């Protein structure tokens, strides 16, 4: 009997994120990401683009600490939208998401890059 396959994607997928460590090597941490179909992903990226533009437009009116805090807020929201769980000892909650994002500028970039790469690899057929 032939194996059956569904056209439906799994609601979540895993990825190892190389979390940058200041003064040390990155540490691979397992993450569980939310799956979004193409339309939902396009909508999400569109919203993120608008948020980035809004922040950039206000940049002249903000001090560097205020701008940094606003940028962290935006990135915390992004992480919460695409991540379901992580392999850190700390719980996946607002306090610890913010602590992770605030730890180094490159941390949210690393997480979102792994998320985006999963879609890119699916498009290319691995």
Buried (B, 14 or more C-beta within 10 A) or exposed (E): EEEEEEEEEEEEBEBEBBBBEEEEEEEEBEBBBBBBEEEEBEEBEEEBEEBEEEBEEEEEEBEEEEBEEBBBBBBBBBBBEBBBEBBBEEEBEEEBBBEBBBBBEBBBEBBBBBBEEBBEEEEEEE
